[in-house]
Amino acid sequence: MDLNTMQYNAITTSVKKWLGVQVTVATALLSLNQHVFAHGQAATMLPLYQNMSDFGAEVKKDDFTNTYTISKGSVVVRAKPNSDTVLVNGKPLKVSVPLTIKDGKPIVSKEFASEIFQSGLDQTFKVENIAHPMNGLNAEEIKQAFSIISQSPNAFKNMRFSEIKLKEPNKEKVWDFFLNNKPYTDDRIALFTILKGKQVIEGEVDLKTQKVIKWDVLDHTHGMVLYDDMVAVQEIATKSKEYKAALAKRGIKDISKVVTTPLTVGYFGGKDGLDRELNVLKVVSYLDTGDGNYWAHPIENLVAVVDLDAKKIIKIEEGSIIPVPMQPNPIASKNDKNAFKPLNIVEPEGKNFTITGQTVHWGPWCFHVGIDSRVGLQLGTVTYKDKGVKRKVMYEGNLGGMVVPYGDPDIGWYFKSYLDSGEYGMGTLTSSIEKGIDAPDNAVLLDAVIADYTGQPRVIPNAIAIFERYAGPEYKHQEMGQPNISAERRELVVRWISTVGNYDYMFDWVFNNNGIIGINAGATGIEAVKGVKARTMHDASAKEDTRYGTLIDHNIVGTTHQHIYNFRLDMDVDGENNSFMEMDPVVVPNVRGGPRSSAMEVKQRIVDSEQEAAQKFDPSTIRLLSNVNKENKLGNPVSYQIIPFAGGTHPIAKGANFAKDEWLFKRLSFMDKQIWVTKYNPDERFPEGKYSNRSDKDTGLGQFVANNDNINNKDVVVWMTTGTTHVARAEEWPIMPTEWVYTMLKPWNFFDSTPTLKSDEQASKPQSGH
């Protein structure tokens, strides 16, 4: 029962009259299972689970200790029934009214939530007194930019935006701000890109002067696929008589059950019969049978070409009729979240990291995080505190771009080579992270703000997850008869997930306190499958049906394809001037005498030019980004090793699995070499080029290295390509367990000794961060 002061007085009076005796205020309240505040007013009592849920918090009970653990974001509260003291991140807090049990269920006062969550004991989030220059545009700045653009002389109705975002700040000044506390005084400039048919309009807005300072029209240029394109394609297909007729030939009469997918068409030099000037998408469709997984029911050998400017289907491409696979393939009913007993990850004393604005501090590491509408998660100003000094490691790191090329040449497949970030904008397709499922319970979730296609701000809840995890022993040694020497390894993970059509991509940046940075990419979701006639591999058509894939269900083939990722890493190893060095362990004749006939030496050399640095990954060669101007105490240049290891189906990053005369190679170079090093240019940001949709030449890394700049002792950018050739298997259907590929940046003589081996004095003190 909810009571306010007036209700309390009325009830007290009624009880007195009814009983005919004098009763105390406390007696009357206790009879109603109410509690009293110290100042004498009644406490409104509420069910714990519902009350905490209303505040966005989770509750778990430990029956063994009879303790309730309440968690929200970075706050962890432990409360025992009838105790007026709770622990907030390990620190005691006295509450006005203790948690109690009524009818076997926990209840708390109405004020309990605000007391524990506003106690000030949680130090995970701190106020950013001076904004980091890399902080993306906030909602008000996006609105401001849109208003200024809308009022400019060049504005027009129904402008469609592929981006409104912060222009890259000056690198040198950002480092000065971050490391030397120098004020960053440059104006904040908003970049914008507007799509108008086959025109792209690039512009800039000075938010301080409130003026459009750049408006450039690029003709014969195709921009990204936007949300309204996806809606338009469905409407156009639904209204098309020709498309309905093609569906009817396949026994599909109800157009409302057909789900279209808008796909970029690539470019084939006109061999596909499509003029490059056309602003088109290709549409393949699926049948919604009601099982919640329309991807399992492809309408094979039927492709519609949609002209987005004319708002109509201009061409229908058909092959032989293949019956739609109709067997149910639900995924939701098989997703039993309660299959395991609870695994509680609890940090009773709070987090080991703090977040100030968008800057994360964890042990020796400090870095900025943000979401870009195109490439998603971006890290900036990454430093490692060594002996009390912040040392530069990386100015900026993010997914540069990726491509998913399919190996099937048939009518509905040959054009499928998706540039997911460059053509669809993976940041705009960010998937909100669910704690306890997509990330562990101890994760802190951060929202992000980007501009939508109308130019208005859109908040993406839970866009980034940050969490700490145990990662095995950091080191161990057991000397006979001596105490064990060992230490725990901890990792801090920054996770971002993007859903692009049928696939979901997870990206983890993994920081080790020993200086290693792992960059891992995971693919999950639902495979794009092909409808075929064969039910089993014993059917007459099976061999031909599976020529370009694997039979993973009756009448369903998973086509062979690749997931190729490229990461743009603006490394600044102890400073901006770095060199690309190769080290090769080689076998040489033994010239020192003795019984050995051979020995091992390490040959090393510095690679001078961009084109020489672009190379396939040979795992026997050690590749370093070195600062030859800085040495550790032993005289070795401080370096970081670049390791584009992969995983999954193939153990190393193999590169594109296509003939050299494929048109795709004329448009993209990044996918076939695993390491690229280019001279720093703030305008060179995407390995596939800025406008990759329907591109007819490589305007990305192939163009960046064309001038073959010298990269010896220069400010350089490393582009690391990795990925896997995805040969389908039955265990990945109807939903694919996450398959990871792994890369690594490892310190190489960057430190003077084992960085995690602390002295007694250091070991007794907690890391204070930055």
N, C-alpha and C positions, 0 to 999 in steps of 0.2 A: 504494500500500500504506500502511495506517495503522500507525504505530509509536508505542508508548509507551516509557518508559525501560527497562522489563523486556524488551520485545521487542528493543530496540536492543542491550542487553548480550548476549542470547542469540544474536542474529545475528552479532555481532562475534566471539564465541567460536567459533561454527560455521565462519565463514569462515577463521579462523586455523587450526583443526584441518584443514579440508578442503584448504587450500592448502599446509599445512605450512610456512608462512612467517609472519613477523610483518607484519601489516598495520595501518595506522593506523585509528582510528575513522572519520576523514574518508573514507578510501578505501572502506571497507565501505559507508558511507552513500551516497556518491556513486554506487556501483555500483547502488544501489536508487533512484537519483534523489531522494534525500533531502537536506535542508539542515541546517545546524547553527546553533543559537542561540549567542549570545555566551558563555552560561554552559555550553555543551558538550552540551546535550540535543538530541535529534533534533526536527526540525520536521516535523509532519504536513502533507503537501502535498495540496491538493484542486483539482479543476477550477474555474477562476475563475468561469465562467458559472453553474454549478450552485450553487457556494458563495454567490455574490452573490444569486442568485435565492432561496435559502433565507433570506437576510436581508432580502428584500423590495426588493433593489436591482436596477437595470438596468445592463447593460454594453453599450457601443458602441465599436467599434474604428475609428480613423482610420488607414487604410492608408498615407496619404501621410506622416504623421508617426510611424507605428508607435506610436501612443499608445492606451491603453485609457481610456475615460471611464466612470467608475462613478458612478451617481447614486442617491440615496435621499432622498426628501423635499427638504430644502433643502441637502443635502450633495452636492457635486460633487468627485470625486477623479479626478486624471489621473495615470496610472502608465505608465512605460515599462519594457519587459523589462530585467532585470538591473540596475536602478537601485534603490539602497536608500533613495532619497528620492522621495516622491510629493508632489503638490500637493493640498492639501485646501482648497477654496474659495480657491485662489490662494496659499496659504501652505504653505511646505515642511514636511514631516513625515518623519522618518527612521523606517523600518519595520525590524523585526527581520530579516525575510527578504524579499528582493525578489521581485517577480513574475518568473517564468521561463517558458520555453517547453519543453514536452515533446511530442514527436511532432507538432509543429506547432500544439499547443494550449496556451493559457496556464494556468498553475497558480499557486496562492498557498498560503501557510501557513494552517493552521487558525486562527491568531490574527490574520490579516490584517484580517478584517472588523471585529473589535472594536477593533483599533488605529486604523483610519481613522475609524470612526463614533463612537468615544468619545474622539477626540483633543482635544475642547474647542475646536477651531479654528472650528467653525461657530457663528456668533453669531445665527442667524436666530431661534431660540427662546430666550427668556429666562424665568427663574423669576419668577413673579408673587408678590412678597413680601406684598402686601396685595390681596386679591381685589376686583375691580371689582364694585360693587353690582349691575350688570346681568348678571353671570355666571348662566346658567341653573342650575336644580337639577342637581346631579350624581347619579350612580347611587345613592350612599348616601343622599342626601337624598330621592330618590324612594321608595326602600325604606322610609325612616323615615316619610315622609308616609303611605304605604300602610298601614304597621303601625298608626299612630295612628288613621287612619280606620277600619280594621278592628276596632279595639278600642273604638270609640266606641259609645254606647248606640243610635244610629240605624243602625248598620251592618247589612247583611244579606248573605246568601250570593250568590255569583256577581255581584258588583257589576261593572258595565261602565263603563269610564272613557273619556270623549272627551278628557280632558286632566288632567294633573297638572303644574303648571308654576309658576314663580316669579311671585308677585304683583308688579306694577309697583312698583319702589321710588320714593321721593319724588324728584320731578324736581329741585327746588331743592337738596336734599342731595346728589344724585348729581353735579350740576355743581360743588358745593363740594368734593366728594371729588376730582373729576377735575382741576379747575383750581387749587384752593387747598390741596390735600393735607389737607383736613379729614377726620377719621375718619368713616366711615358707621356709625352705631351702631344703627340701627333693626333689629328682628328680621326674619329672613327668613321670609316667609309663603308657604306653598304654596297656590295656588288649585287646586281640583279641580272637575270636572263629571262627574256620574254619570248615566247614562241608565237609566230604568226604564219601559219601555213608552212612553206618551205623557207621562211625567213627566220633568222634568229637575231634578236636585238640584245646586245650587251650594253650594260650601263653601270654607272656609279652614282651614288648619292652621298654628299657630304652632310652628315647628320648635324654638324655644328652650324654650318651656314644655311642648312635646309635647302640645298640646291642640287639639281641633277647636273653633275659635272662631266658626264660622259654618256653618249647615246650613239652607238654604232650599229648600223644595220648590216647583217651578213646575209647576202643572198645565196641561194642554192645550198642551203645548209639545213640539216635536219636535227632537231633537238630530241629531248627525251620523250618517252611515253609517259603521259600524265594520267592522273586518276580519271579525268573526264573522258579521255580516249577509251579507257576500259569500259566505261559506262556506255559510250557512244557505239562501240563495236557490238555490244549485246543488242542494243536497240536496232541498229542497222540490220543485223542478221535476222532478228525476229520479224522485221517488216518485209524482208526480201522474198518475193514470190519464187525467184530462181533457187534460192537457198532452201526454201520450204519444199520445192519439188525434188531437189537432190536428196533431202532427208527422207521424203516419202518413198523414194526408190529403195531406201534402206529400212523401210517399215516403221519410220518414226513420224507419227502424225501430230503429236502434241509438241509444238515448238516451245512451249513454256518449260518443258523438261530438258531443253538443250542448254548447256552451259558453254559459252564461248571463251576462248583464251586469246588475247591479242598478242601477237608475236612479231618481233622485228624480223625483217626479211633479209638483212645483210646486203651484200652487193656481189654480183657475179659478172661484171662487165657486160651486162645486157643479155647474157646467155639464158637468163630466166625469163626473158621477155618483158621485163619491167624497167621502164625508163627511170634513171636515178632521180629525175626531177619530181617524180610522183611521191606524194606524202602518203605512204601506204603502210598498212599492217597486214599480216596474214593471220587468218583465223582457223584454228582447229578446234573441234568441239567434242564435248563429252555428254553422256546421257545421265541425267539425275534419276536414278532408279529408286531413290528413297532409302538407300542404305547408309547415307551420310558420307559416301566416298565416290563422288562422280569420276575421279581420276581413274578408277578401276574399270570404267565403261567407255573407252575411246570410240569415237565414230571415225573409223579408219578410212584412209584414201579419199578424204574429202577436205579440200582447203578452199577457203574463200579469201579473195584479195579485196580489202576494204580501202577505198580512197577516203581519207579523213577530211579532205577539203570538200569533196563532192558529197560526202555523207552517204555513200552507197557502195555496194559490192560491184566491182568492175570486172571481176573474173572469177570463175569457179573452176578449180582444178580437181579432176576426179580420176580415180583408178578403179580397179575391180572392187566389187562389193564384198566386204568382209562383215559378217554378222557381228553386232556389238556384243562383247562378252557380258553376259547377264547375271552370272552367279554373284550373290551378295559378297561384298568385301568390306564390311564395316570395320572401322578402326576405333571408334569411341567405346564400343562395348568391351573391347579387349584391353582398354587402357584402365586397368584396375589400380587406382592410386593407393589402395589400402592393402596391397599384396604383401607388404613387409610390416613387421613390427616397427614401432617408431624408432628412429635414429635421431637422438637429440644432440644437436651441436650447440653447446651453451658456452658463452663467454661471460661468466658471472661477474668479472671485474671490468667489463666493457671491452672496447676494441683496442687493438694495438696501433691503429691508425687514426689519423684525424683528417678532416676535410675542411679546408678554409676556402669558401667560395667554390671554385672548381679545381682547387689544387689539393692533391693528396700527399700526405706525409706518412711514411711507414718505415720505421727503423732508419736505415741510411738513405732510403730512396725518397725522392720528392719529384712530383710531376703533375702536369695539368691535364684534365680530361674534358672532352666535349664531343658533340655529335654534329657531323656535317651531313647535309641533305643528300649528298651524292655518295660519299665513301664511308659514311657512318662514323664509328669511333675514331677519334683523333687524340693522340697523346702529344704533349709538348713540354718543352723545357725539362727534360729528364736529367736529373742529377743524382749523384751518389756521394754521400758525405763520408769522406775518408779522413781520419785524424782531425776531425773538426772542420774540414774544408769541403764545400760543395764542389764536386768535380763534374764537368760537362760530360755527358754521354751521348745524348741525342736531342736535337732541337725539336724535331717533329717526326712522328711515326704514325702511319695509318695504312689501311688497305688502299693501294693505288688504283687497282682495277682487277677484274677477273673475267674469264671467258669460260663458257660451258659449251664446247663443240660436240656435236653428235656424229657418229660414224656411219649412219644409215643413209644411203643415197636416194631412197624412195621419195615419192611425191610429197608426203607429209612430213619429211624429216630432213631433207638435204640442206635446207636453209637454216636449220637450228644451230646457231652458234651465238648464244646469248652473251652479251656484255652487260652483266647484271647491274653493275654500278653505273656504267656510262650510258646505258640505254633506258634503265628503269629507275635509277636513284635508290641505292640500297638504304641510305639514311632515312629517306621518306617512308621506306617499307620496314622500319624498325619494329620488331615484335616486343611487346611488353613482357618483362621477365616475371615469372611467378616464383615466389620464394618457396623453398622446400621441394620444388619440382625442376625448374629451369636453373636454379641456383640453390645452394644450401641455405638452411634456416638462419645462419649467422650472417648472411649477405646484407649489405646496405644497398638500397635501391635508389637511384637518382633519376629524376625526370629530365626531359630535354624539351627545348622549344625550337621548332623550325617553322619556316613559312610554307603554307600549302600552295596549291596551284592557283588559288585566287589571290595570293599575295597577303593572306592573313596569317597570324601566328597560330600554330597548332601545338598543344602540349602533348608530348608522348610520355605517358606515365611509365615509371619503372624501366627506363630505356637502358640504363647501365647498372650492372651489379658489381659490387666490390666486396670481396671476402678473403679471409685468411684461411689457410689450410695446412695441416701437417703433411709433409712431403718426404718422410723417411729420415734416416740418420744423415746429418750433414757430414759427419766423419766419425770414425770409431777406431780405436786401437786398444788391444788387450795384451799388455806385456806380461809375461809369465811372472806370477807372484806379485804383481803390481796392481793398483786400482785401475778399473776400466776408465778409459778416456773416450768420451763420445759426446756428441751434441745433436740436438734436434734440428732438422731443416724445416723452415717455414717458407711458405710462398704466399704472395698476395696476388690475387687474380682479379683482373678487370675484364668483365664479360659483356659482350654486345651480341644481339641476335637479330637477323634480318630474314624476313620471309618473302621470297621472290617466287610467286606462283606456287608450284608444287614442292619446291625445295625450301628448307629452312637452314640458314647458315649461322653457325656459332663461331665467334672469334674471341679467343682468350689471349690477353697479354699477361704473362706470368712473370712476376718479379721474385727472384731469389735474393736472400740477404747476402749471398756470396758474389753478387754482381751479375749473375746470368739473367738474361731476359729471354723468355720463351714466347714465341708467337705461334699460336695454334689455331687451325681452322677446322671446324667440324661440319659435315654435311649430314642432314637428316631430312625428315619429311616424307614425301611420297614420290617414288620414281615416276618419270614420264614413260608410260608404257604403250606398246603397239598391239593393236588387235590382230590376231592371226587365226587361221583355220585349225591348226593343230591343237589337240588337247593334251597329248603326251608326246614324248620323243619317239614313240613307236608308230605314230601316224605317218601317212605317205608324204604329207607336205612339211613335216617337221624340219627336215634338213634345210630346205629352202627358207622356211619361216624363221629359222634361227641363224641364218647366215650372218646377220649383223647384231645378234643379241642372244639372250638366254631365255628359254621358256621358264617362267617363274610361277605360272599358274595356268590352269586350263584356258587356252585361247589368248594368253597374254605373254608378250615378250618384253623383257627389259632390255632396251637397246644400249649398246656399248657407247660410252661417251667419256668425256674428261671434265674434271673440275680443276681449273688452273688459276691460281691466285698470284697476284703480284703485290708486294708490300713496298711502299715508298718510305725509305728510312733516311732522313736527313741527319746522319751521324756527325757528331762533333766530338771526337774522342779527345778529351782534355783540351779542347780548343777547335777552332774552325778548320785549320790547315791540316789535312790528313792525306795519307798516301795509301794506295792499294798494293799490298804486298802478297806474294805467293811463296809458300815454303813447301818443298818436296823432299820427303825422306827417300833417299836413293841408296842403292847397293853399290859399293865401290871396293876395289881391291884392297886388301890389307897391306899397308906399307910399313907397319910397325914391328913386324916379326911375330914369332909365336906360332902356335898351331892353327890359328884361324886363317882361312883363305880370303875372307871378305869382312867388310865392316859397313856400318850405316852412317851416312852423313846427311845433313839437311842443307839443301841448296835453296837459297832465297834470292828473290829479285823484286824490284819495284816495277809495276806496270805503269807506263807513262801516259797512255792514250785511252780515250773512251772506247774506241772500237776494239782495241786489244783486250780491254777489261770485260767486254761482253762475251760470255763463255758458258759452255755447258758445265754442269756440276760434276766434277771428278772427286769422289769422296777421299781419294788418296792425297789430294793436294789440300794443304792448310791455307786458307785465304784470310788475310787480316786487313783490317782498316787501321792503319798505324799513324800515330803522331810522332814523326821522326824528330820533332823539335822538343819533345818531352821524354824523359827517361825515368825508369824506376831506379831504386837505389843501387841496382847492379849494372846500370848502364844500358839496359834494353829499352827500345822504344815502347811506349805504352800503346796498347792495341786492343781491339776487339775482334774476335773471330766471327766470320760470317758462315752460317751453316744452314743451307736450304734443304735439309733432310725432309723427307716426305713421310711415308707410311701408308697404311691402307693397302690397296691391291698391289701396288708396286712399292718396293722399299726405298727407292730414291725418286726424286723429281725427274721424270724422264723427258718432259717436253711434249710438244704437240705430236700427235700420232697420225700425221697426214702427209700426203705427197707434197713435194716442194712447189709444184705448179698449182696448188690449190689457191683460189682467190683469197682465202682467209689470210694467207701469208703475205699477200700484197697490202692487206689492211692492218695487220698486226705483226709485230716482231717480238714483243715481250714474252710470248708464251713458249718460245722454243729455246731460250737461254735462261739459265737459272740465276746468273749474277750479271748485273749491269752496274757500272759506276759512271756517273755523269758529273760534270762541273755544275755547281749550284746555280740554278736560275729559278727565281721565285715563280715564274710563269710556267715552268715545266712541272706539272702536277699529276698528270694522268698517263699511265703507260700506253693506253690505247688512243690518246689524244683527247682534246676537250670535247669535240663533237664526233662521236664514233658511230652514231646511228646512220646507216647507209653510206659510210665513208668509203671512198674509192682508192685511198692511199693511206699509208701509215703517217699519222700526224703525232704519234707518240714517241716511244723510245727510238724507233727507227729514224725519225727525224731529229731527235735530240742528239744522237751520236753522229749524225751525218757530217758535221764540221770537225769531228774527231779532236775535240779540245784536249789540251794537256791536263792531266789530273794529278800530276805529281806535286805534292805539298800544296794542295789547293782545297778550298771549301767544296766538298763533293757530296753527292747524294748516292746512296746505295739503293738499288732496286732488286729485291730478292723474289724470285719466282719459285713457286712450289706447286704441288698438286698431285692428283692421282688419276689414273685411267680406271674408270669405273666399269668393271665387268660385273654385271648383275648376278645375284644368287637368290635362291628361294627364301633364304632367311631374312631378306630385306623387303619382303612383301607380306602384307599390304602396306606396312609402314617400315621405314628404314631406321635401324639402330644407328645412332650417331657414329660416323666414321671420321676419325681425326687424321690430319696431317700435321707435322710438327716442324718448326724451324727454331733456330736458336742464335742468339748473340752472346758470345762468351768472352769474358775478360781474359786477355793474354798478355801477361806481364804488365797489366794495368796497375796492379798492386805490388807492394814490396814483399808480401807474404800472404798466407791464408787469411782472407779478409774476415772470416767468421771466428778466428781464434782470438778470443779476447783475453786481455790480462785480468788478473784477479780484481783489480780496481774497476776495469770496464765491465766485467761480468756481474759485479755487485750493483751496478747502476742500470736502471731501465733506459732504453733509447728514448731520447726526448724529441726526436724528429727534427723539424726545421723551424 
